[in-house]
Amino acid sequence: MNLASRMDALPAQPLSSGSSAAFAAASASAACALETRGLCKRYGAIEVTRNVDLRIERGARHALIGPNGAGKTTFVNLVTGMVAPTAGSIYLDGREVTLVSAQKRVVGGLARTFQINTLFTELTVAENIAIPLVQRLGLGWKLWGKPAHHAGVVEEAAALLEQLGLLPLASRRVNELAYGQRRMIEIAIALALKPQVLLLDEPAAGIPNGESGMILDLLERLPEHISILFIEHDMNLVFRFAKKITVLVEGSVLTEGTPAEIRADERVRNVYLGRRHG
Amino acid sequence: MNTIVRQLLPAGALPFYRLRLADVLPWVVAIAAFFLFDTYMSIGAQILIMVIFGISLDLALGFAGINTLGHAAFFGVGAYAAGYFSLHVSPEPLSGLLVAGGLAALIGLLSGWLLLRTSGLALLMLTMVTTVVLHEFANSWRSVTGGADGLSGMETAPLLGLFSFDLYGKTAYLYALGVLFVVFFAVRIIANSPFGLSIRGIRENAKRMLLVGTPVHAKLILAYTLSAAIAGVAGGLSAQITRTVSLDLLSFQLSGNILIMLIVGGVGRLYGAFIGIPLYMLLLDRAAAIDPFHWMFFVGIALILLVRFAPGGLLALTAQLYARVRGRLAVNFAKEPQ
């Protein structure tokens, strides 16, 4: 009901006007950054993902929405390799990765964030960023030297933290920080991997409405070449940021289109408002 | 370049163990003990060996978060390897230590590859079972291990061909101290390294580590193998210094004891083994001397009090007390001008 009221309160036109034409041109030409074909996941008799075909174009700002239990997080888990699909295939930058491990998919340029903060809480903010940096810069097996003395690690960590406004907190332990700041670190860890494709699972989850602006600012400042798929319940965020929206209901794709098309779609309204209102 | 790099991040953002004046303290105490308590060199060497063993456990448990109740497996394997090497190949001690560390590392590598896909209670059980299997293996393979009789009658040649092992255990003490010094600084370098940061990340959150592209299983295997090698060196030292190897070295009890001793000092703090192990071993020694019948009762009481008032170990308690005193001093200074 809350979601439905938020959808009703949306402005008539998307803020990113003109994006639909750009999107149509892009989808016709460039190869996909990420694609799933006939993706299925079944737990016993329950089918949580049903034959999902999804194409994330290069540089996309693609939202995946749907009511609770629609299978959005399962979809992200399937794509990142945390869960093995029952059927179907996954392609990252044109290469099939269905049987590739989660860790190797990250090396291949796929990063994600979590709906519930998944951080290194006993370590400092800078260490949380240094961990993915060390890995990406190929230092993960180095048994000597110090990350604090490695120019690449320190410079990148400082630049990223400054960009997010977290530099003054660099020495603080993550478990001492406020929730919103932890949400930012959740995204910063993924950004430190310099991903080609970034999956954001409810980046603004748990942040009060008034404060979700800082997350939106962060998302809007992300480099254009990163292809982004994000799951979000905050429809203001979705309609401001997304150029394409896929609606997932009961594990399968209900519809897909530009924000304007989705807003106008009667079926989407029915799903969010409940069929008795439709 | 380092100065520029340091200025980019606030101090302590990427912390590491720095050399401080206090770092000299354990070594000064150890050397002072050599001169002051020269009749206690035997228990002194035992303590130093257990500190090495404790450091090896700290690398696996404290830094990489590998829950293990079977670390005696590597200590025992190292002891048998050094004992066998001394009896049948060469009594030269340093090459014996290398063999002990090498064989323990090999067992660590193989068992780590098999076991480290599990975690938590399952891993605890499996590491324990590994020790039980090795214990039975050593019990049955009499021709090599001596079975229930163990190995004895080993000779240990003079260290570097110069310092022979004397009856009072002075050479043994200094030998163990030298090995401890090398092991401690090696572990300190590893703990400070990018690999050290990675394994602390795994300890904190293995799932996230996988999703930042870290080969978690492989890194845990390396940490476990390094830890096993150090435990093997400790076992090898024990065999060379006591000149006996018994099945007890592969016992569950030893795994449990070293865990308790490390927890007493503090896990994942590098110096935990230096505090917990000497205190616990001296407490056992003194309690047994004072009351040979009820000594375990007093040790039990001491442990209950410790867990109640210092669950993070003595190092954590000291750090808390220090912070509290410093906080109070700061408050007093702040009030003074008024």
Interface residues (C-beta under 8 A of the other chain):
Chain A: T80 M82 A102 Q103 K104 V106 V107 A111 R112 F114 T118 L119 F120 T121 E122 L123 T124 V125 A126 E127 A130 I131 P132 V134 Q135 R136 L139 G140 W141 K142 L143 W144 G145 K146 P147 A148 H149 H150 A151 V153 V154 E155 A157 A158 L161 L167 P168 A170 S171 I189 A192 L193
Chain B: M1 N2 V5 R6 L8 L9 P10 A11 G12 A13 L14 P15 F16 I189 I190 N192 S193 P194 F195 L197 S198 R200 G201 E204 N205 K207 R208 M209 L210 L211 V212 G213 T214 P215 V216 K219 L222
